[in-house]
Amino acid sequence: MAFITGIRKNGKEWTPKFIFELSKESCIACGRCFKACAYACLALEEYEDDDGEKTYMSIVDDGACIGCEACAKACPKSCFTHAPVEA
């Protein structure tokens, strides 16, 4: 199984892990991931449950993800799942 890879400036290979899933149950809608993502992959969404209206971050354009994982690094609740993509 071969994954999409890139080459770093120093010539070493790098396997990016692209955004795969975001847990809306864990998300506190702090917006840190939104600010960290330079590629507009995320947006705030609202939904209603038994406790009323809730806000959470959602993936709106996973195709724009470059696999840097900046969103996951900024998230205080570990809401993100990333994975390499097969070539």
mmCIF file of the C-alpha atoms, coordinates in Angstrom:
data_MODEL
# 
_entry.id   MODEL 
# 
loop_
_atom_site.group_PDB 
_atom_site.id 
_atom_site.type_symbol 
_atom_site.label_atom_id 
_atom_site.label_alt_id 
_atom_site.label_comp_id 
_atom_site.label_asym_id 
_atom_site.label_entity_id 
_atom_site.label_seq_id 
_atom_site.pdbx_PDB_ins_code 
_atom_site.Cartn_x 
_atom_site.Cartn_y 
_atom_site.Cartn_z 
_atom_site.occupancy 
_atom_site.B_iso_or_equiv 
_atom_site.pdbx_formal_charge 
_atom_site.auth_seq_id 
_atom_site.auth_comp_id 
_atom_site.auth_asym_id 
_atom_site.auth_atom_id 
_atom_site.pdbx_PDB_model_num 
ATOM 1  C CA . MET A 1 1  ? 0.000   0.000  0.000  1.00 0.00 ? 1  MET A CA 1 
ATOM 2  C CA . ALA A 1 2  ? 1.547   3.296  -1.110 1.00 0.00 ? 2  ALA A CA 1 
ATOM 3  C CA . PHE A 1 3  ? 0.555   6.644  0.382  1.00 0.00 ? 3  PHE A CA 1 
ATOM 4  C CA . ILE A 1 4  ? 0.764   10.144 -1.046 1.00 0.00 ? 4  ILE A CA 1 
ATOM 5  C CA . THR A 1 5  ? 4.164   11.517 -0.081 1.00 0.00 ? 5  THR A CA 1 
ATOM 6  C CA . GLY A 1 6  ? 6.017   14.776 -0.469 1.00 0.00 ? 6  GLY A CA 1 
ATOM 7  C CA . ILE A 1 7  ? 9.622   15.858 -0.363 1.00 0.00 ? 7  ILE A CA 1 
ATOM 8  C CA . ARG A 1 8  ? 10.828  18.282 2.301  1.00 0.00 ? 8  ARG A CA 1 
ATOM 9  C CA . LYS A 1 9  ? 13.355  21.039 1.675  1.00 0.00 ? 9  LYS A CA 1 
ATOM 10 C CA . ASN A 1 10 ? 16.095  18.802 3.085  1.00 0.00 ? 10 ASN A CA 1 
ATOM 11 C CA . GLY A 1 11 ? 15.210  16.050 0.572  1.00 0.00 ? 11 GLY A CA 1 
ATOM 12 C CA . LYS A 1 12 ? 13.564  13.665 3.052  1.00 0.00 ? 12 LYS A CA 1 
ATOM 13 C CA . GLU A 1 13 ? 10.179  12.111 2.282  1.00 0.00 ? 13 GLU A CA 1 
ATOM 14 C CA . TRP A 1 14 ? 7.111   13.142 4.223  1.00 0.00 ? 14 TRP A CA 1 
ATOM 15 C CA . THR A 1 15 ? 3.745   11.381 4.389  1.00 0.00 ? 15 THR A CA 1 
ATOM 16 C CA . PRO A 1 16 ? 1.055   13.962 5.145  1.00 0.00 ? 16 PRO A CA 1 
ATOM 17 C CA . LYS A 1 17 ? -1.930  12.936 7.251  1.00 0.00 ? 17 LYS A CA 1 
ATOM 18 C CA . PHE A 1 18 ? -5.046  14.540 5.852  1.00 0.00 ? 18 PHE A CA 1 
ATOM 19 C CA . ILE A 1 19 ? -8.139  15.514 7.827  1.00 0.00 ? 19 ILE A CA 1 
ATOM 20 C CA . PHE A 1 20 ? -10.437 12.517 8.080  1.00 0.00 ? 20 PHE A CA 1 
ATOM 21 C CA . GLU A 1 21 ? -12.926 13.198 10.869 1.00 0.00 ? 21 GLU A CA 1 
ATOM 22 C CA . LEU A 1 22 ? -13.879 15.800 13.463 1.00 0.00 ? 22 LEU A CA 1 
ATOM 23 C CA . SER A 1 23 ? -15.809 14.819 16.596 1.00 0.00 ? 23 SER A CA 1 
ATOM 24 C CA . LYS A 1 24 ? -18.664 17.271 17.096 1.00 0.00 ? 24 LYS A CA 1 
ATOM 25 C CA . GLU A 1 25 ? -19.383 15.674 20.482 1.00 0.00 ? 25 GLU A CA 1 
ATOM 26 C CA . SER A 1 26 ? -15.951 16.707 21.776 1.00 0.00 ? 26 SER A CA 1 
ATOM 27 C CA . CYS A 1 27 ? -15.784 20.083 20.017 1.00 0.00 ? 27 CYS A CA 1 
ATOM 28 C CA . ILE A 1 28 ? -16.248 23.198 22.191 1.00 0.00 ? 28 ILE A CA 1 
ATOM 29 C CA . ALA A 1 29 ? -16.334 25.582 19.186 1.00 0.00 ? 29 ALA A CA 1 
ATOM 30 C CA . CYS A 1 30 ? -13.364 27.595 20.452 1.00 0.00 ? 30 CYS A CA 1 
ATOM 31 C CA . GLY A 1 31 ? -12.252 28.376 16.888 1.00 0.00 ? 31 GLY A CA 1 
ATOM 32 C CA . ARG A 1 32 ? -8.557  27.643 17.432 1.00 0.00 ? 32 ARG A CA 1 
ATOM 33 C CA . CYS A 1 33 ? -8.510  25.065 14.631 1.00 0.00 ? 33 CYS A CA 1 
ATOM 34 C CA . PHE A 1 34 ? -10.311 27.474 12.304 1.00 0.00 ? 34 PHE A CA 1 
ATOM 35 C CA . LYS A 1 35 ? -7.653  30.128 12.908 1.00 0.00 ? 35 LYS A CA 1 
ATOM 36 C CA . ALA A 1 36 ? -4.836  27.587 12.455 1.00 0.00 ? 36 ALA A CA 1 
ATOM 37 C CA . CYS A 1 37 ? -6.096  26.307 9.091  1.00 0.00 ? 37 CYS A CA 1 
ATOM 38 C CA . ALA A 1 38 ? -4.847  28.481 6.236  1.00 0.00 ? 38 ALA A CA 1 
ATOM 39 C CA . TYR A 1 39 ? -6.829  26.527 3.627  1.00 0.00 ? 39 TYR A CA 1 
ATOM 40 C CA . ALA A 1 40 ? -10.483 27.106 4.670  1.00 0.00 ? 40 ALA A CA 1 
ATOM 41 C CA . CYS A 1 41 ? -11.191 23.447 5.396  1.00 0.00 ? 41 CYS A CA 1 
ATOM 42 C CA . LEU A 1 42 ? -13.336 24.223 8.470  1.00 0.00 ? 42 LEU A CA 1 
ATOM 43 C CA . ALA A 1 43 ? -16.441 26.231 9.384  1.00 0.00 ? 43 ALA A CA 1 
ATOM 44 C CA . LEU A 1 44 ? -18.757 26.657 12.368 1.00 0.00 ? 44 LEU A CA 1 
ATOM 45 C CA . GLU A 1 45 ? -22.005 24.688 12.193 1.00 0.00 ? 45 GLU A CA 1 
ATOM 46 C CA . GLU A 1 46 ? -25.042 24.601 14.451 1.00 0.00 ? 46 GLU A CA 1 
ATOM 47 C CA . TYR A 1 47 ? -27.284 21.713 15.410 1.00 0.00 ? 47 TYR A CA 1 
ATOM 48 C CA . GLU A 1 48 ? -30.044 21.149 17.906 1.00 0.00 ? 48 GLU A CA 1 
ATOM 49 C CA . ASP A 1 49 ? -30.185 18.322 20.426 1.00 0.00 ? 49 ASP A CA 1 
ATOM 50 C CA . ASP A 1 50 ? -32.185 17.639 23.594 1.00 0.00 ? 50 ASP A CA 1 
ATOM 51 C CA . ASP A 1 51 ? -30.239 20.352 25.463 1.00 0.00 ? 51 ASP A CA 1 
ATOM 52 C CA . GLY A 1 52 ? -30.921 22.984 22.800 1.00 0.00 ? 52 GLY A CA 1 
ATOM 53 C CA . GLU A 1 53 ? -28.842 24.564 20.082 1.00 0.00 ? 53 GLU A CA 1 
ATOM 54 C CA . LYS A 1 54 ? -25.134 23.753 19.949 1.00 0.00 ? 54 LYS A CA 1 
ATOM 55 C CA . THR A 1 55 ? -22.262 25.031 17.856 1.00 0.00 ? 55 THR A CA 1 
ATOM 56 C CA . TYR A 1 56 ? -19.326 22.956 16.649 1.00 0.00 ? 56 TYR A CA 1 
ATOM 57 C CA . MET A 1 57 ? -16.641 23.080 14.004 1.00 0.00 ? 57 MET A CA 1 
ATOM 58 C CA . SER A 1 58 ? -17.141 20.970 10.876 1.00 0.00 ? 58 SER A CA 1 
ATOM 59 C CA . ILE A 1 59 ? -15.122 19.959 7.854  1.00 0.00 ? 59 ILE A CA 1 
ATOM 60 C CA . VAL A 1 60 ? -16.437 21.868 4.834  1.00 0.00 ? 60 VAL A CA 1 
ATOM 61 C CA . ASP A 1 61 ? -13.643 21.271 2.294  1.00 0.00 ? 61 ASP A CA 1 
ATOM 62 C CA . ASP A 1 62 ? -11.459 18.262 3.064  1.00 0.00 ? 62 ASP A CA 1 
ATOM 63 C CA . GLY A 1 63 ? -10.106 18.416 -0.488 1.00 0.00 ? 63 GLY A CA 1 
ATOM 64 C CA . ALA A 1 64 ? -8.265  21.631 0.375  1.00 0.00 ? 64 ALA A CA 1 
ATOM 65 C CA . CYS A 1 65 ? -6.389  19.950 3.246  1.00 0.00 ? 65 CYS A CA 1 
ATOM 66 C CA . ILE A 1 66 ? -2.600  19.740 2.743  1.00 0.00 ? 66 ILE A CA 1 
ATOM 67 C CA . GLY A 1 67 ? -2.016  17.370 5.670  1.00 0.00 ? 67 GLY A CA 1 
ATOM 68 C CA . CYS A 1 68 ? -0.125  19.759 7.941  1.00 0.00 ? 68 CYS A CA 1 
ATOM 69 C CA . GLU A 1 69 ? -2.271  18.843 11.002 1.00 0.00 ? 69 GLU A CA 1 
ATOM 70 C CA . ALA A 1 70 ? -2.191  22.456 12.267 1.00 0.00 ? 70 ALA A CA 1 
ATOM 71 C CA . CYS A 1 71 ? -5.867  22.138 13.216 1.00 0.00 ? 71 CYS A CA 1 
ATOM 72 C CA . ALA A 1 72 ? -5.217  19.106 15.422 1.00 0.00 ? 72 ALA A CA 1 
ATOM 73 C CA . LYS A 1 73 ? -2.223  20.765 17.054 1.00 0.00 ? 73 LYS A CA 1 
ATOM 74 C CA . ALA A 1 74 ? -4.339  23.819 17.925 1.00 0.00 ? 74 ALA A CA 1 
ATOM 75 C CA . CYS A 1 75 ? -7.326  21.814 19.241 1.00 0.00 ? 75 CYS A CA 1 
ATOM 76 C CA . PRO A 1 76 ? -7.458  21.608 23.063 1.00 0.00 ? 76 PRO A CA 1 
ATOM 77 C CA . LYS A 1 77 ? -9.961  18.708 22.990 1.00 0.00 ? 77 LYS A CA 1 
ATOM 78 C CA . SER A 1 78 ? -8.288  16.357 20.448 1.00 0.00 ? 78 SER A CA 1 
ATOM 79 C CA . CYS A 1 79 ? -11.332 16.394 18.177 1.00 0.00 ? 79 CYS A CA 1 
ATOM 80 C CA . PHE A 1 80 ? -9.492  15.570 14.956 1.00 0.00 ? 80 PHE A CA 1 
ATOM 81 C CA . THR A 1 81 ? -8.607  12.327 13.258 1.00 0.00 ? 81 THR A CA 1 
ATOM 82 C CA . HIS A 1 82 ? -6.045  12.434 10.450 1.00 0.00 ? 82 HIS A CA 1 
ATOM 83 C CA . ALA A 1 83 ? -4.846  9.656  8.150  1.00 0.00 ? 83 ALA A CA 1 
ATOM 84 C CA . PRO A 1 84 ? -2.542  9.240  5.176  1.00 0.00 ? 84 PRO A CA 1 
ATOM 85 C CA . VAL A 1 85 ? -4.215  8.814  1.783  1.00 0.00 ? 85 VAL A CA 1 
ATOM 86 C CA . GLU A 1 86 ? -3.384  6.058  -0.673 1.00 0.00 ? 86 GLU A CA 1 
ATOM 87 C CA . ALA A 1 87 ? -1.772  7.237  -3.893 1.00 0.00 ? 87 ALA A CA 1 
# 
